[in-house]
Amino acid sequence: METKLSAALSLTILLGCCLASSALSLPTEVKTNEIESADQSSQDRRATWLETRTLEENLKELVYLSIQELISEGRINPEVVVDKVPVKRGRHQGFCFKKTKSGRFLPYICWKGEDDHDE
């Protein structure tokens, strides 16, 4: 009798655990307004010294202004600062295509550049 009672009790506990775990795993409705307000409040509470989104732009501007100031003081030669982007010079490797007898194109690596002839 005791074994039947303990087996029934074990089965009841197991069934209860299964039922509880399935009930807890059901998704609940979350309002989008609550999510958006939570995101807004977390951004409002964010410390200003943690703000790194514009750090790169600020650094570039600071370096540029510092160089301009050094040029105006005569500490740096103005020819050092180049306003235009250097032009890519020389030849470079690229893909060329050969047409096969069957009409397909076969890619191969070739040199391209100033005179654009294939080697």
trRosetta pair geometry for C-beta under 8 A, 3 or more apart (Angstrom, degrees):
i j d omega theta_ij theta_ji phi_ij phi_ji
1 4 5.8 -55 -153 35 34 110
1 5 6.3 32 151 -18 66 108
2 5 5.6 -55 -147 38 34 112
2 6 6.2 29 156 -15 68 106
3 6 5.8 -52 -141 40 31 107
3 7 6.1 33 155 -20 64 108
4 7 5.7 -54 -144 38 29 112
4 8 6.2 30 155 -18 63 107
5 8 5.8 -54 -146 38 29 111
5 9 6.2 30 153 -19 63 108
6 9 5.5 -51 -143 39 32 113
6 10 6.2 36 154 -20 65 105
7 10 5.7 -52 -145 37 30 111
7 11 6.2 31 154 -18 63 107
8 11 5.6 -54 -145 39 30 112
8 12 6.2 33 153 -22 64 106
9 12 5.6 -53 -146 35 30 113
9 13 6.4 29 154 -18 64 104
10 13 5.8 -53 -147 36 31 109
10 14 6.2 30 154 -17 64 108
11 14 5.7 -55 -144 39 30 112
11 15 6.1 30 156 -18 65 108
12 15 5.8 -54 -144 39 28 111
12 16 6.2 31 154 -21 63 108
13 16 5.6 -54 -147 37 30 113
13 17 6.4 31 154 -20 64 104
14 17 5.8 -52 -147 34 30 110
14 18 6.4 29 154 -17 63 106
15 18 5.7 -54 -147 37 31 112
15 19 6.2 30 155 -18 65 109
16 19 5.7 -56 -145 39 29 111
16 20 6.1 28 157 -18 65 108
17 20 5.8 -56 -143 39 29 109
17 21 6.2 25 159 -18 65 108
18 21 6.0 -56 -144 37 27 107
18 22 6.4 21 159 -13 63 109
19 22 6.1 -60 -147 40 27 106
19 23 6.2 25 156 -18 64 110
20 23 5.7 -57 -145 38 30 110
20 24 6.2 24 159 -15 65 109
21 24 5.9 -57 -143 40 30 107
21 25 6.3 26 158 -20 63 111
22 25 5.8 -59 -144 36 31 110
22 26 7.3 50 155 -40 60 90
23 26 6.2 -37 -164 1 36 114
30 34 6.4 -110 -180 65 81 124
30 35 6.4 72 143 -48 115 109
31 34 4.6 91 72 0 93 103
31 35 7.3 -166 97 -5 53 83
32 35 5.5 -53 -151 37 43 112
32 36 6.1 40 153 -18 72 106
33 36 5.8 -55 -144 40 31 108
33 37 6.1 28 158 -17 66 109
34 37 5.9 -56 -143 39 28 107
34 38 6.3 31 155 -22 63 107
35 38 5.7 -56 -151 34 29 112
35 39 6.5 29 152 -18 64 104
36 39 5.7 -53 -149 35 34 111
36 40 6.3 33 153 -19 66 106
37 40 5.5 -51 -145 37 35 113
37 41 6.2 33 157 -18 67 106
38 41 6.0 -55 -144 38 29 107
38 42 6.4 28 156 -18 63 106
39 42 5.9 -57 -148 36 30 108
39 43 6.5 25 155 -15 64 107
40 43 5.9 -60 -151 39 31 107
40 44 6.3 31 153 -21 66 107
41 44 5.5 -51 -144 35 35 114
41 45 6.3 27 158 -14 66 108
42 45 5.9 -59 -145 42 31 106
42 46 6.8 53 150 -49 61 92
43 46 5.5 -30 -153 -4 37 121
46 50 5.9 -110 177 69 93 125
46 51 7.2 103 131 -68 117 82
47 50 4.6 88 72 -1 91 107
47 51 7.9 -137 103 -24 56 78
48 51 5.6 -29 -164 -4 48 120
51 54 7.3 0 149 29 103 87
51 55 7.8 161 122 -51 66 94
52 55 4.6 -24 -159 -17 65 132
54 57 5.1 -53 -168 46 76 114
54 58 5.6 79 132 -26 88 103
55 58 5.8 -60 -147 39 29 110
55 59 6.2 30 156 -21 66 108
56 59 5.8 -54 -147 35 30 111
56 60 6.5 30 155 -18 64 105
57 60 5.8 -52 -148 35 32 111
57 61 6.3 29 155 -17 65 107
58 61 5.8 -57 -148 39 31 110
58 62 6.2 32 154 -21 65 108
59 62 5.6 -54 -145 36 30 112
59 63 6.3 29 157 -17 65 105
60 63 6.0 -56 -148 37 29 108
60 64 6.2 28 155 -18 64 109
61 64 5.7 -56 -146 38 30 112
61 65 6.2 26 158 -15 66 108
62 65 6.0 -56 -144 39 28 107
62 66 6.2 30 155 -21 63 108
63 66 5.7 -56 -147 36 29 113
63 67 6.4 29 155 -18 64 105
64 67 5.9 -55 -150 36 30 109
64 68 6.4 30 153 -18 64 106
65 68 5.6 -52 -146 37 34 113
65 69 6.3 36 153 -20 65 105
66 69 5.7 -54 -149 36 31 111
66 70 6.4 30 153 -17 65 106
67 70 5.7 -54 -147 38 33 111
67 71 6.4 36 153 -21 65 104
67 76 6.6 -56 -158 57 73 164
67 81 6.2 126 153 -85 130 128
68 71 5.7 -53 -149 34 32 113
68 72 6.5 29 153 -17 64 105
69 72 5.7 -54 -147 37 32 109
69 73 6.4 27 154 -14 65 108
70 73 5.7 -56 -144 41 32 108
70 75 4.5 -77 -168 66 86 113
70 76 4.4 55 126 -1 111 115
71 74 7.7 43 178 -71 31 25
71 75 7.7 -88 -69 52 22 70
71 76 5.2 -57 -79 71 63 101
71 78 5.1 84 -153 -91 118 80
71 81 6.8 -47 -74 -3 142 136
76 80 5.8 -86 172 38 102 139
76 81 7.6 71 131 -29 127 102
77 80 5.0 105 76 -22 86 100
78 81 6.3 -54 -166 34 51 102
82 86 7.2 28 134 -57 155 85
88 92 7.5 -13 161 -37 127 133
90 113 6.1 -50 140 -151 42 146
90 114 7.3 -60 -151 -31 19 109
91 111 5.0 28 158 -180 133 105
91 112 6.5 165 -162 85 86 32
91 113 3.0 -121 -113 -6 66 155
91 114 6.2 -79 -71 5 84 84
92 111 7.4 154 84 -152 22 65
92 112 6.0 -27 70 66 72 82
92 113 5.7 130 14 -74 63 101
93 109 5.6 4 -175 -175 114 104
93 110 7.2 156 -150 84 68 26
93 111 6.1 -51 -98 -99 58 54
93 112 7.3 94 -155 18 14 82
94 109 7.5 158 84 -150 23 62
94 110 6.4 -32 69 69 71 73
94 111 7.6 80 23 -156 78 15
94 112 4.1 -3 19 4 128 131
95 107 5.0 -17 -167 -161 117 111
95 108 7.2 138 -153 69 67 27
95 109 6.5 -50 -100 -100 56 50
95 110 7.3 79 -159 25 16 84
96 107 7.3 142 76 -153 36 59
96 108 5.8 -29 66 68 85 79
96 109 7.6 80 19 -177 83 9
96 110 3.9 14 -5 13 125 136
96 112 7.8 161 -60 -62 96 103
96 118 5.5 59 -99 -107 168 129
97 105 4.3 0 -176 -176 125 113
97 106 6.6 141 -158 65 67 40
97 107 5.5 -36 -97 -94 76 58
97 108 7.6 146 -100 19 28 72
98 105 7.0 147 72 -158 36 60
98 106 4.7 -24 62 60 92 98
98 108 6.4 24 -7 4 107 118
99 103 6.9 -17 -172 -143 100 31
99 104 7.5 158 -153 82 58 32
99 105 5.8 -36 -97 -99 61 67
99 106 7.7 171 -94 14 12 81
100 103 6.9 -42 73 26 77 20
100 104 4.9 0 37 59 118 81
100 105 7.4 -160 1 -88 84 16
100 106 5.6 83 -47 -24 104 113
110 118 4.7 -31 -167 -136 146 93
110 119 6.5 165 -155 37 88 72
111 118 7.3 142 52 -136 69 44
111 119 5.5 32 27 4 114 114
112 116 5.9 14 -152 -119 75 68
113 116 6.8 -164 59 -67 35 54
